[in-house]
Amino acid sequence: MPTRRMFIRNASIASLLWSGIGCSRHSQSGAAARDANPQEGAPMAEETDGRHGFDFLRGRWRVRNRRLVARLQGSTEWQEFAGQVEGQGLLGGIANLDVLHIPRFIDGQPLDVLDLKVFDPASQTWSLYQADDRTGQVGKPLVGRFSRGRGEFFGDDTLDGKPIRVRHTWSDITATSARFEQAFSPDGGTTWETNWQAELTRET
């Protein structure tokens, strides 16, 4: 969904990607409620090797987005806008490609974000890459895995020239719905601020 680059920079989108949306690209600062570090380095038990974690995202979805106006600045103001996602499986199922279309982003203009997720059978982790139609650039991946129906993915980026940690979370996954959240940490993962929330509802 939202792609990570799409979610971080003010003029473009996060990864979703679902991505969606790296940080230096969407650099509109701000902050809101912070939650505790979910122990990103701790091992996560898997019933399988995790390669089917993103199978649910294939098909077409309606997306209801909420985006924090200012990031890591104590903001409590949110913006809401709609979008659509269409996803498909690739490479025999170990890769997933989805495109997020937002007819009217926060600047009033449309935005399209491509989100590529690739599974590494050796490490049993997913790497999430994003690019959007405004910059045409692919940022550093977020890396993580699913455990008991919940996926957490972490990476490093910058916001207003300062290093941050980025976390994408997929949860509440059913055959017809799913939830995505993006959060930033200014202190290496000790505290987190959620700045993007998306509720997905299946169309087909």
Buried (B, 14 or more C-beta within 10 A) or exposed (E): BBBBBBBBBBBBBBBBBBBBBBBBBBBBBBBBEBEEBBEBEEEBEBEEBBBEBBEBBBBEBEBEBBBBBBBBBEBEEBEEBEBBBBBEBEEEEBBBBBBBBBEEBBEEEEBBBBBBBBBBEEEBBBBBBBBBBBBEEBBBBBBBBBBEEBBBBBBEBBBEEEEBBBBBBBEEBEEEEBBBBBBBBBEEBEBBBBBBBBBBEBEE
